[in-house]
Amino acid sequence: MSRKIRVGVVFGGRSGEHEVSLMSASSIINAIDKDRYEVVPIGITRSGKWLLSGDPLKALKSGIEEATGTPLAFLTDPDRPALVRLSEEGTALPAPVEGGKVAPAGAPLETVDVVFPVLHGTYGEDGTVQGLLELANLPYVGAGVLASSVGMDKAMAKAVWRERGLPIVDYLVYLRRDWEQRPDAVVREIEVKFGYPVFIKPANLGSSVGISKAHDQEELRKAMALAARYDRRILAEKAVDAREIECSVLGNDDPVASVPGEVVPCNEFYDYNAKYIDDRSELKIPAELPPGVAAEVRRLAVEAFKAIDGAGMARADFFLERGTNKLYINEVNTIPGFTKISMYPKLWEASGLSYTDLINRLIELAIERHAEKNRTETIYRAES
């Protein structure tokens, strides 16, 4: 019998989306094919401490508190990447042997074959963890460093899509320092450019954390102050009277798109409460769209994915303007919500791919991409 592939599922993290990550990881750990894969659960606390947990569900329920699990460091030597267990004193411990006992000095460290990052938001979806895994030369699920960082940065993603000729909503970008030093000038510029209502967003965050829809100057000032708490760069964006359409993308160099779905938020827009707390928002799968519009959603989803050099998975979010049926690409989430009831897997389920098979495919894509990347020469030898 062949050895199972060891999959390190990394969850938690230093992000405003910490709780969302726990829900996604719990679903993946429960649904992954246990005949093919051995799960190695790796939790990251809100303060950034890495922990190896023998009971992932218990760890998830506890919220990955500091006292849960074995402290962990990551060895990024590309010839022998490993998870290094740490003692209370911070010294390295080898992997345990059978029966849970710690192996003697000199025994191999614990390893994984592929990593499944389930880290939504900053310090996980933004290219930081992906860079760590690149240094370790480990295959991992999802986008690489570039696509992760660009996809996470709403302003940079819009700049890339605009360069590629993809339709985007008009926007302005401010530094937190701009807001703190000249708030009146910022307000006037936004009012002249967009009027009301207007959306204000942290440039780097997801799950609608820190996002507000301002209807007047008082709300605009509050929205700017809120967004500034979560990022040093703030996006002001023209509000469009639109339906919210989403489409899942899967693949590496030849990505494919799922059927589109529609989010009908219970609040004025699809904010954090509407997504995760109120439980009254409606997901329409598939979305009720004319065939031509649905085809265009799928085409643009793939184009937006390819424009940022996406890999593995992403969920592309669109605005479909009422009255004109004009589509605007809003954002691409490179690590979308991944619970069984999240839009990304539900769209694939409606397209004929089950949740467990989707996990299998993503791991296969990670290994394929890693093999392709390793074909690249990293040492230059001048020809004599």
C-alpha positions as CSV (number, residue, x, y, z in Angstrom):
1,M,0.0,0.0,0.0
2,S,1.4,3.4,-1.0
3,R,2.1,6.0,1.6
4,K,-0.6,8.7,2.0
5,I,0.2,12.2,0.9
6,R,0.8,14.4,4.0
7,V,-1.2,17.6,3.6
8,G,-0.4,20.5,6.0
9,V,-3.6,22.5,6.5
10,V,-2.6,25.9,7.7
11,F,-5.4,28.0,9.3
12,G,-6.0,30.9,11.7
13,G,-3.6,33.7,11.2
14,R,-2.9,37.4,12.0
15,S,-6.0,38.7,10.2
16,G,-9.4,40.3,10.7
17,E,-10.6,37.1,8.9
18,H,-9.2,34.7,11.5
19,E,-12.6,33.3,12.4
20,V,-13.5,32.8,8.8
21,S,-10.3,30.8,8.3
22,L,-11.2,28.5,11.2
23,M,-14.6,27.7,9.6
24,S,-13.0,27.0,6.2
25,A,-10.3,24.8,7.7
26,S,-12.8,22.8,9.7
27,S,-14.8,21.9,6.6
28,I,-11.7,20.9,4.6
29,I,-10.3,18.7,7.4
30,N,-13.6,17.0,7.8
31,A,-14.2,16.4,4.0
32,I,-10.7,15.6,2.7
33,D,-10.2,12.1,1.4
34,K,-8.7,10.2,4.3
35,D,-7.8,7.2,2.1
36,R,-5.5,9.4,0.1
37,Y,-4.3,12.1,2.5
38,E,-3.0,12.4,6.0
39,V,-3.8,15.8,7.5
40,V,-1.2,17.7,9.5
41,P,-3.2,20.6,11.1
42,I,-1.1,23.7,11.6
43,G,-2.7,26.6,13.5
44,I,-1.5,30.2,13.6
45,T,-2.7,32.3,16.6
46,R,-3.9,35.9,16.2
47,S,-0.5,37.0,17.5
48,G,1.3,35.0,14.8
49,K,2.4,32.0,16.8
50,W,2.5,28.7,14.8
51,L,1.2,25.6,16.6
52,L,1.0,21.9,15.6
53,S,-2.2,20.5,16.9
54,G,-3.0,16.8,17.3
55,D,-6.7,17.6,17.6
56,P,-7.6,20.1,14.9
57,L,-11.3,20.3,15.7
58,K,-10.6,21.0,19.3
59,A,-8.1,23.6,18.3
60,L,-10.5,25.2,15.9
61,K,-13.3,25.4,18.6
62,S,-10.9,26.9,21.1
63,G,-10.0,29.7,18.6
64,I,-6.3,28.6,18.5
65,E,-5.5,30.1,21.8
66,E,-1.8,30.5,22.8
67,A,-1.9,27.4,25.1
68,T,-3.3,25.0,22.4
69,G,-0.9,22.7,20.5
70,T,2.8,22.3,20.3
71,P,4.9,25.4,19.4
72,L,6.2,25.1,15.9
73,A,8.8,26.7,13.6
74,F,9.1,26.2,9.8
75,L,12.4,25.1,8.4
76,T,12.7,26.6,4.9
77,D,15.8,24.7,3.7
78,P,14.7,23.7,0.2
79,D,16.6,20.4,0.4
80,R,14.8,19.4,3.6
81,P,11.8,21.5,4.4
82,A,10.3,20.5,7.8
83,L,8.1,21.4,10.7
84,V,10.2,21.8,13.7
85,R,8.5,21.2,17.1
86,L,9.7,23.4,19.8
87,S,10.1,22.8,23.5
88,E,8.8,25.2,26.1
89,E,12.4,26.6,26.2
90,G,12.3,27.1,22.4
91,T,14.7,24.3,21.5
92,A,14.0,22.0,18.5
93,L,12.4,18.6,19.1
94,P,12.4,15.9,16.5
95,A,9.1,14.4,15.3
96,P,7.5,11.9,17.7
97,V,7.9,8.2,17.1
98,E,5.1,5.6,17.4
99,G,3.2,5.8,20.6
100,G,3.5,9.6,20.9
101,K,7.0,9.5,22.4
102,V,9.6,12.0,21.2
103,A,12.3,10.5,19.0
104,P,15.9,10.6,20.1
105,A,18.3,13.4,19.0
106,G,19.2,13.0,15.3
107,A,15.8,11.5,14.3
108,P,14.1,13.1,11.2
109,L,12.0,16.2,11.7
110,E,8.3,16.1,10.8
111,T,7.6,16.8,7.1
112,V,4.6,17.5,4.8
113,D,4.3,16.8,1.1
114,V,2.0,19.7,0.2
115,V,0.5,22.7,2.1
116,F,-3.1,23.8,1.9
117,P,-3.1,27.4,3.2
118,V,-6.6,28.4,4.4
119,L,-5.5,31.8,5.6
120,H,-8.0,34.5,4.5
121,G,-6.8,38.1,4.5
122,T,-3.5,39.6,5.6
123,Y,-0.4,37.5,6.5
124,G,-1.8,34.5,4.5
125,E,-3.7,35.5,1.4
126,D,-1.4,38.3,0.5
127,G,1.7,36.4,-0.6
128,T,3.5,36.3,2.7
129,V,3.0,32.7,3.5
130,Q,3.3,31.8,-0.2
131,G,6.8,33.4,-0.1
132,L,7.7,31.2,2.9
133,L,6.6,28.1,1.1
134,E,8.5,29.1,-2.0
135,L,11.7,29.4,0.0
136,A,11.0,25.9,1.4
137,N,10.4,24.6,-2.2
138,L,7.1,23.0,-1.0
139,P,4.1,22.6,-3.3
140,Y,1.0,24.6,-2.0
141,V,-2.6,25.1,-3.0
142,G,-3.5,28.3,-4.6
143,A,-1.9,31.4,-6.1
144,G,1.8,32.2,-6.0
145,V,3.4,35.2,-4.4
146,L,2.6,37.7,-7.2
147,A,-1.1,36.7,-7.8
148,S,-1.7,36.5,-4.0
149,S,-0.3,40.0,-3.3
150,V,-2.0,41.6,-6.3
151,G,-5.3,39.9,-5.8
152,M,-5.3,40.9,-2.2
153,D,-4.5,44.6,-3.0
154,K,-7.8,46.0,-4.5
155,A,-6.0,49.1,-5.9
156,M,-3.2,47.1,-7.6
157,A,-5.6,44.5,-9.0
158,K,-7.7,47.3,-10.5
159,A,-4.6,48.9,-12.1
160,V,-3.7,45.5,-13.7
161,W,-7.2,44.9,-15.0
162,R,-7.4,48.4,-16.4
163,E,-4.2,47.9,-18.2
164,R,-5.6,44.6,-19.7
165,G,-8.8,46.4,-20.8
166,L,-11.1,44.7,-18.3
167,P,-14.1,46.7,-17.0
168,I,-13.7,48.2,-13.5
169,V,-15.5,50.7,-11.4
170,D,-13.8,54.1,-11.2
171,Y,-11.8,54.6,-8.0
172,L,-9.3,56.7,-6.0
173,V,-6.6,55.6,-3.6
174,Y,-5.4,57.4,-0.5
175,L,-2.7,56.8,2.1
176,R,-3.7,56.7,5.7
177,R,-1.4,59.7,6.1
178,D,-3.4,61.6,3.5
179,W,-6.5,61.1,5.5
180,E,-4.9,62.1,8.8
181,Q,-3.1,65.2,7.5
182,R,-5.7,66.6,5.1
183,P,-9.1,65.1,5.7
184,D,-11.1,68.0,4.4
185,A,-9.3,67.9,1.1
186,V,-9.8,64.2,0.7
187,V,-13.5,64.5,1.4
188,R,-13.9,67.3,-1.2
189,E,-12.0,65.3,-3.8
190,I,-14.2,62.2,-3.3
191,E,-17.4,64.3,-3.3
192,V,-16.4,66.0,-6.6
193,K,-15.3,62.8,-8.2
194,F,-18.1,60.4,-7.2
195,G,-20.8,62.2,-5.1
196,Y,-22.9,59.9,-2.9
197,P,-23.2,57.1,-2.2
198,V,-19.6,56.0,-2.3
199,F,-17.8,52.9,-1.1
200,I,-14.8,53.1,1.2
201,K,-12.5,50.1,1.6
202,P,-9.2,49.1,3.1
203,A,-7.0,48.3,0.0
204,N,-5.8,45.0,1.6
205,L,-8.4,43.0,3.4
206,G,-11.3,40.7,2.6
207,S,-14.6,39.4,3.9
208,S,-15.9,43.0,3.7
209,V,-14.0,43.9,6.9
210,G,-13.7,47.7,7.2
211,I,-15.9,48.4,4.2
212,S,-18.6,51.0,4.4
213,K,-21.1,52.6,2.0
214,A,-21.3,56.3,2.8
215,H,-24.4,58.3,1.9
216,D,-23.3,61.7,3.1
217,Q,-20.3,63.6,4.4
218,E,-20.7,62.4,8.0
219,E,-20.8,58.8,7.0
220,L,-17.8,59.3,4.6
221,R,-15.6,60.6,7.4
222,K,-16.6,57.7,9.6
223,A,-15.9,55.3,6.8
224,M,-12.5,56.7,6.1
225,A,-11.5,56.5,9.7
226,L,-12.8,52.9,9.9
227,A,-10.9,51.8,6.8
228,A,-7.7,53.5,8.1
229,R,-7.8,51.2,11.1
230,Y,-7.2,48.2,8.9
231,D,-4.8,49.3,6.2
232,R,-2.4,52.2,5.4
233,R,-4.0,52.5,1.9
234,I,-7.7,53.3,1.4
235,L,-9.8,52.8,-1.6
236,A,-12.7,55.2,-2.5
237,E,-14.9,53.7,-5.2
238,K,-17.9,54.9,-7.1
239,A,-21.1,53.1,-6.0
240,V,-23.0,51.3,-8.8
241,D,-26.6,50.2,-8.6
242,A,-25.9,46.6,-9.4
243,R,-26.5,42.9,-8.7
244,E,-23.6,41.0,-7.1
245,I,-22.4,38.1,-9.3
246,E,-19.7,35.6,-8.4
247,C,-17.9,33.0,-10.4
248,S,-15.4,30.3,-9.3
249,V,-12.1,29.7,-11.3
250,L,-10.1,26.5,-11.1
251,G,-6.8,25.6,-12.8
252,N,-3.3,26.7,-13.5
253,D,-2.2,27.7,-17.0
254,D,-5.6,26.6,-18.5
255,P,-8.2,27.7,-15.9
256,V,-11.9,27.1,-16.2
257,A,-14.9,28.9,-14.8
258,S,-17.9,27.5,-12.9
259,V,-21.5,28.5,-13.5
260,P,-22.1,32.1,-12.1
261,G,-24.0,32.6,-8.9
262,E,-25.7,35.7,-7.4
263,V,-25.5,37.1,-3.9
264,V,-28.7,38.8,-2.7
265,P,-27.5,40.5,0.5
266,C,-29.8,40.9,3.5
267,N,-28.2,44.3,4.2
268,E,-27.7,47.3,1.8
269,F,-24.5,45.5,0.6
270,Y,-22.7,42.2,1.2
271,D,-20.9,43.3,4.4
272,Y,-19.4,41.1,7.1
273,N,-22.7,40.7,9.0
274,A,-24.6,39.8,5.9
275,K,-21.9,37.2,5.0
276,Y,-21.3,35.5,8.3
277,I,-23.7,36.6,11.1
278,D,-27.2,37.6,10.0
279,D,-27.7,34.4,8.0
280,R,-30.4,36.0,5.9
281,S,-28.5,36.7,2.6
282,E,-29.6,34.6,-0.3
283,L,-27.3,32.7,-2.7
284,K,-28.8,32.0,-6.1
285,I,-27.0,29.1,-7.8
286,P,-26.9,29.3,-10.8
287,A,-27.6,33.0,-11.1
288,E,-30.6,34.0,-13.2
289,L,-28.8,35.6,-16.2
290,P,-29.3,35.7,-19.9
291,P,-27.0,33.1,-21.6
292,G,-24.8,35.8,-23.1
293,V,-24.3,37.6,-19.8
294,A,-23.5,34.3,-18.0
295,A,-20.9,33.4,-20.7
296,E,-19.3,36.9,-20.4
297,V,-19.1,36.5,-16.6
298,R,-17.2,33.2,-17.1
299,R,-14.9,34.7,-19.7
300,L,-14.1,37.8,-17.6
301,A,-13.5,35.6,-14.5
302,V,-10.9,33.6,-16.4
303,E,-9.3,36.8,-17.9
304,A,-9.1,38.5,-14.5
305,F,-7.5,35.3,-13.0
306,K,-5.0,35.1,-15.8
307,A,-4.2,38.8,-15.7
308,I,-2.8,38.5,-12.2
309,D,-1.1,35.1,-13.0
310,G,-3.5,33.2,-10.8
311,A,-3.1,29.5,-10.0
312,G,-5.2,26.8,-8.3
313,M,-8.3,28.7,-7.3
314,A,-10.0,32.0,-7.0
315,R,-13.5,33.5,-6.8
316,A,-14.1,36.4,-9.1
317,D,-16.7,38.9,-7.9
318,F,-18.6,41.2,-10.3
319,F,-21.1,44.0,-10.3
320,L,-23.9,43.7,-12.9
321,E,-25.3,47.2,-13.4
322,R,-29.1,47.3,-13.3
323,G,-30.7,48.8,-16.4
324,T,-27.6,48.4,-18.6
325,N,-26.4,44.8,-17.8
326,K,-22.9,46.2,-17.9
327,L,-20.4,44.0,-16.0
328,Y,-17.6,45.3,-13.8
329,I,-14.9,43.1,-12.2
330,N,-14.8,44.0,-8.5
331,E,-12.2,41.7,-7.0
332,V,-10.6,38.3,-7.2
333,N,-10.2,36.3,-3.9
334,T,-7.3,33.9,-4.2
335,I,-8.2,32.1,-1.0
336,P,-12.0,32.3,-1.0
337,G,-14.2,31.1,1.8
338,F,-14.1,27.4,1.7
339,T,-16.8,26.0,4.0
340,K,-19.3,23.6,2.4
341,I,-21.8,26.4,2.2
342,S,-19.4,29.0,0.8
343,M,-20.0,30.3,-2.7
344,Y,-16.7,29.0,-4.2
345,P,-17.3,25.3,-3.6
346,K,-21.1,25.6,-4.0
347,L,-20.6,27.0,-7.5
348,W,-18.3,24.0,-8.4
349,E,-20.9,21.6,-6.9
350,A,-23.5,23.2,-9.2
351,S,-21.0,22.7,-12.1
352,G,-20.6,19.0,-11.3
353,L,-17.6,18.9,-9.0
354,S,-18.2,17.7,-5.4
355,Y,-16.6,19.3,-2.4
356,T,-14.2,16.4,-1.7
357,D,-13.3,16.1,-5.4
358,L,-12.6,19.9,-5.5
359,I,-10.2,19.5,-2.6
360,N,-8.5,16.6,-4.5
361,R,-8.2,18.6,-7.6
362,L,-6.7,21.6,-5.8
363,I,-4.0,19.4,-4.3
364,E,-3.3,17.9,-7.7
365,L,-3.0,21.4,-9.2
366,A,-0.6,22.4,-6.4
367,I,1.7,19.4,-7.2
368,E,1.5,20.1,-10.9
369,R,2.4,23.7,-10.6
370,H,5.3,22.9,-8.2
371,A,6.7,20.5,-10.8
372,E,6.4,23.0,-13.6
373,K,8.1,25.7,-11.4
374,N,11.0,23.4,-10.7
375,R,11.7,23.1,-14.4
376,T,13.0,26.6,-14.2
377,E,16.8,26.9,-13.9
378,T,17.9,29.0,-11.0
379,I,21.7,28.8,-11.5
380,Y,23.3,30.5,-14.5
381,R,26.4,29.0,-16.0
382,A,28.0,31.0,-18.7
383,E,28.8,29.1,-21.8
384,S,32.5,28.9,-22.6
